[in-house]
């Protein structure tokens, strides 16, 4: 972090007194506000490691495709999707719930309660995930033939079924580490380590053993998951041993009453993410699906900073809520919103002004997606201005409200896609997605304002509506 600050100072030093004042203002803010400093440091750490993780994942992809071809990667991608869906169900929403519980109880001086809830959650997740794993193993022939219409996928799905339990537990552990604000460990174990180990295994096998089988790709990734799980367990156990304070017996019913709405929210979000693409595939051509998919992926680049800042903001929200410090929670929420907006703004502006040249990078035919990209970008503008409203609701005991709004948003998205795609194609799909995103962000923002007695929706240069301390 110090190197980052010094680098900025060197770049600005020769640009006059205004540059010096800006850097001094940033340094003063960072040194004088521990919570703002944690947001910046945690977000930057997450962003760097996430980018590194993407680079490793890309290297893994490249190694597989160059040695085994696109078909092998396609098999892995399909099985990885099955693993992700099964794992989302297997976690029962307890990964997000533990993020809240551990941070909240720890802040209240009830560290042993936090530890108790963790082990209680593990006792639920292990048998349930094992049941899902066995079910997936025996349903593999049906999935391969009836769902994917590819009988040859059967052995690969059965192989990936062995990854369900460790993958589920890895998410439980990494989110628990996140609750302790161990952002480096959280990001490393969840996003970087599995692909790093998998890359090492396939590269070694391909290069030195000349063993080139598609099954190896899946085995290597499962080994990466298991290795990451072991290391995450070691690091998490060190944190859990430090916990002290009161211990309260929290019953399973209460834990599930918090986690189940979170499970529903994540499942609905997953459904909504694929609704427009699936319905485009039903009503329009494959070419339009491809163009729209690129536009969506481009518009979501801005979510990098949103996810980065949320990585540290979410446990802080739970911490402030646990201490009943609403004023502190509102201040951190405002700070995170402003950071999200201004770090997203340059990319969003570029997409609005130069949509055709950006899409042209992917080919001449992609320029037809310019209007869709602009519409999706407008939705992302609202998403950035609203800030971390979803996490605030989930970390402050309003997970059922969050679930209900996401459900309405999903139904609205399906309805709008059904109405607009046949007539307007990718533009209709973009309108449906943007309206749904704007809908839930506005509803979330209103609810958060009622909880905090202050709006955190950020309107640039209009400080009367954004009452924070950035003078």
LINHUDA-V457056 format. One record per residue. RES is the residue in one small letter. PHI is phi in radians with two decimals (none if undefined). Layout:
# LINHUDA-V457056
RES_PHI / RES_PHI
This chain:
# LINHUDA-V457056
x_none / x_-1.10 / x_-1.10 / x_-1.08 / x_-1.15 / x_-1.12 / x_-1.09 / x_-1.10 / x_-1.11 / x_-1.12 / x_-1.15 / x_-1.60 / x_-0.90 / x_-1.59 / x_-1.82 / x_1.74 / x_-1.16 / x_-1.11 / x_-1.13 / x_-1.11 / x_-1.10 / x_-1.10 / x_-1.20 / x_-1.14 / x_-1.13 / x_-1.13 / x_-1.13 / x_-1.12 / x_-1.10 / x_-1.17 / x_-1.38 / x_-1.66 / x_-2.29 / x_-1.09 / x_-1.25 / x_-1.13 / x_-1.08 / x_-1.12 / x_-1.06 / x_-1.20 / x_-1.14 / x_-1.11 / x_-1.11 / x_-1.18 / x_-1.06 / x_-1.05 / x_-1.08 / x_-1.11 / x_-1.21 / x_-1.16 / x_-1.12 / x_-1.08 / x_-1.09 / x_-1.13 / x_-1.11 / x_-1.16 / x_-1.10 / x_-1.14 / x_-1.10 / x_-1.08 / x_-1.04 / x_-1.10 / x_-1.10 / x_-1.20 / x_-1.17 / x_-1.26 / x_-1.72 / x_-2.12 / x_1.58 / x_-1.16 / x_-1.12 / x_-1.12 / x_-1.18 / x_-1.08 / x_-1.09 / x_-1.11 / x_-1.06 / x_-1.11 / x_-1.22 / x_-1.15 / x_-1.12 / x_-1.06 / x_-1.09 / x_-1.08 / x_-1.11 / x_-1.10 / x_-1.18 / x_-1.01 / x_-1.17 / x_-1.11 / x_-1.32 / x_1.01 / x_1.32 / x_-1.28 / x_-1.11 / x_-1.22 / x_-1.09 / x_-1.16 / x_-0.96 / x_-1.29 / x_-1.03 / x_-1.12 / x_-1.13 / x_-1.19 / x_-1.17 / x_-1.11 / x_-1.17 / x_-1.52 / x_1.35 / x_-2.04 / x_-1.03 / x_-1.19 / x_-1.18 / x_-1.05 / x_-1.11 / x_-1.07 / x_-1.14 / x_-1.05 / x_-1.20 / x_-1.12 / x_-1.16 / x_-1.06 / x_-1.16 / x_-1.49 / x_-1.21 / x_-1.06 / x_-1.14 / x_-1.18 / x_-1.18 / x_-1.10 / x_-1.10 / x_-1.12 / x_-1.09 / x_-1.12 / x_-1.09 / x_-1.09 / x_-1.05 / x_-1.44 / x_-1.57 / x_-0.92 / x_-1.06 / x_-1.20 / x_-1.08 / x_-1.11 / x_-1.53 / x_-1.52 / x_-1.56 / x_-1.60 / x_0.99 / x_-2.42 / x_-1.05 / x_-1.21 / x_-1.33 / x_-0.86 / x_-1.14 / x_-1.26 / x_-1.13 / x_-1.10 / x_-1.16 / x_-1.18 / x_-1.03 / x_-1.22 / x_-1.59 / x_-1.09 / x_-1.11 / x_-1.10 / x_-1.17 / x_-1.12 / x_-1.14 / x_-1.08 / x_-1.18 / x_-1.05 / x_-1.17 / x_-1.17 / x_-1.19 / x_-1.17 / x_-1.10 / x_-1.08 / x_-1.08 / x_-1.47 / x_1.11 / x_-1.57 / x_-1.18 / x_-1.08 / x_-1.18 / x_-0.99 / x_-1.22 / x_-1.09 / x_-1.30 / x_-1.48 / x_-1.97 / x_-1.84 / x_-1.07 / x_-1.00 / x_-1.30 / x_-1.15 / x_-1.14 / x_-1.05 / x_-1.07 / x_-1.07 / x_-1.14 / x_-1.22 / x_-1.13 / x_-1.11 / x_-1.18 / x_-1.19 / x_-1.43 / x_-1.77 / x_-1.76 / x_0.92 / x_-1.76 / x_-2.16 / x_-2.29 / x_-1.10 / x_-1.01 / x_-1.09 / x_-1.07 / x_-1.18 / x_-1.08 / x_-1.07 / x_-1.20 / x_-1.11 / x_-1.08 / x_-1.10 / x_-1.11 / x_-1.12 / x_-1.08 / x_-1.11 / x_-1.09 / x_-1.09 / x_-1.15 / x_-1.13 / x_-1.12 / x_-1.11 / x_-1.16 / x_-1.19 / x_-1.06 / x_-1.07 / x_-1.28 / x_-1.14 / x_-1.16 / x_-1.36 / x_-1.20 / x_-2.50 / x_1.78 / x_-1.20 / x_-2.14 / x_-2.03 / x_-1.46 / x_-1.68 / x_-1.33 / x_-1.06 / x_-1.04 / x_-1.16 / x_-1.02 / x_-1.23 / x_-1.15 / x_-1.53 / x_-1.34 / x_-1.09 / x_-1.05 / x_-1.20 / x_-1.09 / x_-1.09 / x_-1.11 / x_-1.16 / x_-1.18 / x_-1.14 / x_-1.10 / x_-1.12 / x_-1.10 / x_-1.14 / x_-1.09 / x_-1.86 / x_-1.05 / x_-1.10 / x_-1.14 / x_-1.11 / x_-1.26 / x_-1.11 / x_-1.12 / x_-1.35 / x_-1.68 / x_-2.21 / x_-1.48 / x_-1.11 / x_-1.07 / x_-1.16 / x_-1.05 / x_-1.11 / x_-1.13 / x_-1.15 / x_-1.04 / x_-1.14 / x_-1.06 / x_-1.11 / x_-1.09 / x_-1.15 / x_-1.12 / x_-1.51 / x_-1.02 / x_-1.15 / x_-1.22 / x_-0.98 / x_-1.25 / x_-1.07 / x_-1.15 / x_-1.07 / x_-1.24 / x_-1.10 / x_-1.01 / x_-1.79 / x_-1.18 / x_-1.00 / x_-1.13 / x_-1.21 / x_-1.04 / x_-1.12 / x_-1.11 / x_-1.15 / x_-1.14 / x_-1.11 / x_-1.54 / x_1.04 / x_-1.67 / x_-1.18 / x_-1.11 / x_-1.14 / x_-1.06 / x_-1.11 / x_-1.14 / x_-1.16 / x_-1.10 / x_-1.15 / x_-1.08 / x_-1.14 / x_-1.11 / x_-1.14 / x_-1.08 / x_-1.06 / x_-1.10 / x_-1.30 / x_-1.39 / x_-1.57 / x_-0.95 / x_-1.00 / x_-1.17 / x_-1.05 / x_-1.13 / x_-1.07 / x_-1.13 / x_-1.29 / x_-1.51 / x_-2.14 / x_-1.15 / x_-1.19 / x_-1.04 / x_-1.19 / x_-1.22 / x_-1.08 / x_-0.97 / x_-1.53 / x_2.37 / x_-0.99 / x_-1.17 / x_-1.29 / x_-1.10 / x_-1.21 / x_-1.60 / x_-1.06 / x_-1.14 / x_-1.09 / x_-1.11 / x_-1.13 / x_-1.15 / x_-1.08 / x_-1.14 / x_-1.07 / x_-1.07 / x_-1.21 / x_-1.02 / x_-1.14 / x_-1.03 / x_-1.20 / x_-1.18 / x_-1.31 / x_1.37 / x_-1.55 / x_-1.08 / x_-1.09 / x_-1.16 / x_-1.05 / x_-1.11 / x_-1.25 / x_-1.51 / x_-2.06 / x_1.49 / x_-1.94 / x_-1.16 / x_-1.23 / x_-1.07 / x_-1.03 / x_-1.04 / x_-1.15 / x_-1.19 / x_-1.10 / x_-1.08 / x_-1.09 / x_-1.08 / x_-1.14 / x_-1.11 / x_-1.09 / x_-1.10 / x_-1.10 / x_-1.09 / x_-1.15 / x_-1.09 / x_-1.12 / x_-1.39 / x_-1.70 / x_-1.10 / x_-1.00 / x_-1.61 / x_-2.07 / x_1.05 / x_-1.17 / x_-1.15 / x_-1.10 / x_-1.11 / x_-1.15 / x_-1.08 / x_-1.05 / x_-1.16 / x_-1.12 / x_-1.09 / x_-1.08 / x_-1.13 / x_-1.13 / x_-0.99 / x_-1.25 / x_-1.18 / x_-1.20 / x_-1.09 / x_-1.02 / x_-1.11 / x_-1.11 / x_-1.13 / x_-1.09 / x_-1.07 / x_-1.25 / x_-1.30 / x_-1.62 / x_1.03 / x_-2.88 / x_-1.38 / x_-1.90 / x_-1.16 / x_-1.67 / x_-1.99 / x_-0.96 / x_1.15 / x_-2.22 / x_-1.25 / x_-1.06 / x_-1.65 / x_-2.27 / x_-1.48 / x_-2.11 / x_-1.99 / x_-2.21 / x_-1.35
